[in-house]
């Protein structure tokens, strides 16, 4: 092939027959070829290699452990780590990915913004260009390396714990629509209830979010004015921040945790064990996640051969602390068959 033909295929800059394009693509895959840096970026490369981590919420301490472990592993491997937050906005994520590629970052670790309307073309483009990247949340249809936890099983463990304590009225404060983890954790609640005598429906799922204020706002709206017979005695939450916001709302409404309402979080951020009321939660091995994703990415970057996508699912662990207890007068392991949140006025 002429240089002009290869350039036209790589840059989509000119008419090329499909058969020719396929042959060039096959050669790119066989050679694990990636575009050389631009002249301006080349001078930056002389100062050291660089990878980037794209997260979704800069104010969520969940990412702190991941970032620290990823940075330490990157340093050990001779790389600098950059961190960018999309704040749950697809356009911000797309722009970040485009800018990082233009700045000749060697590879990306991405926690993608996902919902039914999300355009994933920027990630498919990474794949098409053979640009190294690792996901921290699975995207169906994108063949890419992944490091994640079994969110369904983690959520199931949390709700099974509440059921074993004797709770029969359970609600779930769900996460943001831009995260598949939110849907997976709702699925885990369904599975725990399906294995018991409880009925859990979509009416028992309360859309909340991912932040402290989300849990606080939803807690006030959901519990204010609700009689004891119509309110859940336990709530599982999308993450620890939502759970902490809910705990504050319950306190302001004169309800006590766990005497009136048991609360379970998800993630096990580091500050939980130091709170006046330590929170029961599902522990995610965040440091292992950051370290493993970085190792996988560096392997992709430095390989002279094609690195097949690899998926690693880490184990989630239930950590029982003081925010959960049996409801008043409840018999353990039971409860008559009814709506998990005792559906009533909302």
N, C-alpha and C positions, 0 to 999 in steps of 0.2 A: 504494500500500500504506500501511496505517497504521503508525505507529512501533511499536506493540505487535506487529504481525505480523512486521515486520523484526527486531525484538528477539528474538522467539521463534525465528526461523530461526537467527540468529547465535548465540544462547545455548542452542539446543536445549531451550527451557524451556516449550514448550507445543505443543498439537496444531495442525498446519498441513497443509493439503492438499498432496500431492506436487506438483501443478502449480504451486501458489503458491510452494512451497519452491524449485522449479527456476527460476522467474522471478527470485526474490530472489538466488539463487546466480549467475544469469547477469549480473545487475546488479553484483554484487560483483566478478565477474571483469572485466567491462567497465570498471569504474571503478578497478580495482586497489585496492579498499577494504581498509583494515586498521583494526581497532578502535582507538579513541582511548585514551590512557592513563588509568588510574584517577586519582582526585584526589591520592592520596599519591604516586603515581609521577610525576604532572605536575610537582611541585615539583623532583623529581630531574632531569627533562628540561631544566629551565631552566639547570642547571649544565653541560649538554653532552650530546651524543648518545653512545650506547654500543652496542658490539657485543661478542659473546662467542665464544670458541673453546673447544669441548669436545674434549679429547684423551683418549687411553686409558691412558697410562702416564706418571705425573708424573716418574718416575726415568729415563726414556729420553731421552738427549740428542738423539736424532733430532728431537724436537719443539722443541728450543731454537731452531734456525735458523728453523723455521716461525713460531714465536711472535715472534721478534725482527723478522722481515720483515713479519709481519701487523701488529704493533704500530706499526712505522714507517709503513706505508701508512695505517693507521687514523688516526694522528696527522696525517699530511699531509692526509687527507680531513676532519679535524675531529671525529674520534671517539676515544673511549677504548676500549681493548680489555681485556676480562675473560677470564681463563683458568680453566677448571674441568677436573678429571680424573675420569673414571669408573672408573679402575683396572680396566678390562675387565669391569665389572659392569653388566649391563643395567639393573637397578633404579636404580643410581646415575646412570646416564645419563638415564633417564626423569625422575628427580627433579630433576636439574640443568636439563633442558630446561623442565620445568614452573616451577621457581623463577625462571629467567631470564626467561621470558615474563611471570610475575607482577610481576617487578621492572621490566618495560617496557624490556627490552633491545630495540634496534631490529632486530637480526638475529643469526643464528647461523652459525658455521662448525663442522661436526660431523665427527668421525672416529667413525663408528658402531660399536657393539658388534654383531657379526653372528654368528649360528650358526643351526642348523636349528630351534632352539626359540625364538629371539628373537621377542618381540612388538614389532612396529614401529609400533604404533598411535600413539605419541606423535609420530612423524615424519609419518605420514599426517595426523594432526591439524594439524600445522604447515602442510601443504599445503592442507588443507581451509580453514583460516583465512586463507590467503594470507599467511602469516608468512614473511618473507624468510629463506632459509637456503641454504647451499652445503655440499655434501658433499666430504670428502677420501677417500672410499672408496665405490664404487658400490653401490647397493642396487637389485636388480632389482625392477621394479614401482613404484618411486618416481620420478616425473618431476621431477627436481630438477637444478639446476646442479651440476657436478662438476669438481674439479681432482684429477688423479691421474697416475700414470705407468703405462707398460705393464709391469706386473710380470712377466708371462709372458716377454716378450722380455728383460727384464733378467736373470731367472733363467736363461734359455736361453744368454745370452752368458756367464754365469759358468761354467756346466757345459761349454759348448763349449770354453772356454779350458782347462779341466782335461783334456778329451778330446784336444785338440790337443797338450797336453804329454805325452800317452801314458798317462794314467791309464785303467785298465779296471775298477777297483773303486772305485766312487763311491757315497757315502751322502749323504742329505740330512737335516739336522736341521731339522724343520719347526716352524712357528710355532704360536701359540695357535689353538684352535678358534673363537674369537670374531672372527677376522679373515679376510675373503675374500682378503686379500693372501697369506695363508699358502697357501690352495688354489691361487691363481694361480701362486705361485712353485714349488709342486710340479709344476704343469702345465708350467712352463718347463723343469724338469729332464727330464720325460718327452720333451718335444719335442727337446731337445738330444741325448738318447740315441737317439731314433727316427731322427735324421738320421745316426747313426753305426752301428757294428756292435755296440753294447752293448745289452743287455737290462736295463731298469730296471723294477722292480716295486714294489708297495706294501710289500713286505718290506724294501726299501731306504730307506724313509721312517721316520725316527726321531722320534716326537713329542717335542718339546722345549719351546718356549715363546718368550718375548720378552725374558727378563732374563738378566743375567750368571750368576746362580745356576742358571738352567735349563740353559744350555750346559755349565756346570761339572758339574752333577749327571748329566746325560745322557752327558757325555763319560766320566766315571768308570764309569758303569754299562755303557756300550756297549763300551769298549775294555779294561776291566780283565779280565785273564786270557784275552784273545782272541789266539790264535796269529797270527803274521805272515801266514800263508797264508789266514787267514779274516777278516782285517780290511781295511777299505777303505784305499786309499792317498791318498784325497782326500775331503773333506767340504765340501759347500756348505751354508750356514746361512741360516736365515730372516732374521736381521739381524746387525749387527756385535756386539751385546752377547752373543748366543748364541755367535758365533765366538770372541770373546775368552774367554768362560767355558770353551769347549772347549779353547782353547790352554793355559789354565792346567791343566786336567785332564790333557791329554796330557803336559805337562812333569812333573807329579807322578807319572805312570805311567812315566816314563823314556823317553818318545817325543819325537822332535824334529820341529819344524815348520820348514821343509817337507821335511826329509830323509826322515822316516818317514811323515808325513801332511801333505798340502797342505790349507790351510783358506781358504775364501772367505766373506766376509761380504756384507752388503747394507745400504745406506743411505749409507755413507761419512760417519760422524760425525766431527767436526773433530779429535778427539784421535788418530785412527788413524795419521796421518803422523808423530806424535811418539813412538810406541812404540818400544821396543828392536827389535822385529820388526814393521815396518809391514805392515798387513794388506791383502791384495788384496780388493777389494770392488766392489759395484755402486753407483755414485754416483747419488743422487737429488737433483734440483735443488730442495732444500728451501726456500731463500729465494724462488725464483721461485714455488713452490707457495703459500707464505703470502701473498706479495704479490698474485698473481693471484686467489686466492680472496677476499681482502679487497676488491679492486677490483670483482669480480663482485657481492659482497654489497652494497657501498655503492651500486652501480648499481641493484640491486633496491630497496633501501630508499628511494632518492631519486626513483625513476621515478614519473611520474603515469600511466603506461600499463603494461600487462602486459609483463613481461620474460620472454620464452620461455626455458626451461631451455637451458643451454649446457654442453657437455662439452669439457674441455680435457685432453688427455693429453700430458704432457711426456716428453721422452726420457730414458731411463736410460743410463748410460755405465759400461763396465767400466774399472776402475782397477787395473792390475797392479802389485803391490808384492812384497815379499820373502817372503810366506807361501805362495806357490805355486811349484813347481818340478817338473821331470819326476821320476817315480819311479825308483828305482835300477834301472838296466839296461833301461829302457823305450825302445821305439822310438816316436817321435812319430807323431801322427795314426793311431793304430791300436789294436790289442788284439783278441784273439779274442772271439767272441760268447759272453758269459756274463753272469751277474747283475752289475749295477753295483756291488754291495756284497759280492760273493762270498759269497752266502748260506751261512750255517753256523749254529752254535749262537749263540743270542742271549741 
